[in-house]
Amino acid sequence: MIRLSTAAMVARTLSRESELRGLSQLVGRGDVCLDIGAAYGMYTFPLARLVRRTGQVHSFEPLRLPYQILESARQAAGARHVITTNAALGPSNGRQRLRLPYRFGLPNHGWAHLQVGVKRPGDSGGKTLEVPVYTIDHVCETRRIPWVDFMKVDVEGFESAVLEGGRRTIERHRPNLLLEIEDRHLDKYGMSAADVTEPLLRMGYRMYIWRRGHWQRTDAIDHRRRNYLFSSRLP
């Protein structure tokens, strides 16, 4: 059995996201997961531990340094069922500019975002990189992924565009979706939380938050929270 406990423990230690504790209620042995905006593997390795060898975790990270750390950790863990890709996901295939902000003279990888569709660019500092972009549907078709059970999408306000590129996959498989929804990031693209939530609710998804050890239904976005689960599988 592949031992991912150490990698998972490190990922949890680096994270303050309580939703990690709720993954076991959503993901199990043999499941297929997409980690979009994987960074250093905060979600990748806990997901890999849950799906075991019979499952798959496809992780996407467009920035070179976080990707290299992610891939090195994958190799060290011997996690052959984790497939890492140095690319972003979006509404169409191609290459796009990605803004990497700097803070105190250092790159702020957590705030990097694609430039396509930006309405309010804000701080013009930092670097602009060109990265490959694929759609969820394209990835699933070319890799012949038979089904998708879970997606985590944390892309600094670009969540709706990512979901747009996976419409066929989402409609077909109805995966659980864990999305970051924050006005400060959505505002860059001239969007609001409702622009993300309402299309999913119309599709029959229900919205949940992780609270007191359970996924609890909610009808409202709370500015004190970052992550929201959308599911048509939970009660």
PyMOL commands that set and color helices and strands:
alter all, ss='L'
color gray80, all
select helices_A, chain A and resi 5-14+18-25+44-51+64-77+109-111+136-142+159-164+167-173+183-189+193-202
alter helices_A, ss='H'
color red, helices_A
select strands_A, chain A and resi 32-36+56-60+82-85+88-89+94-100+102-103+106-107+113-114+127-134+150-153+176-180+206-211+214-217+227-231
alter strands_A, ss='S'
color yellow, strands_A
deselect
rebuild
show_as cartoon
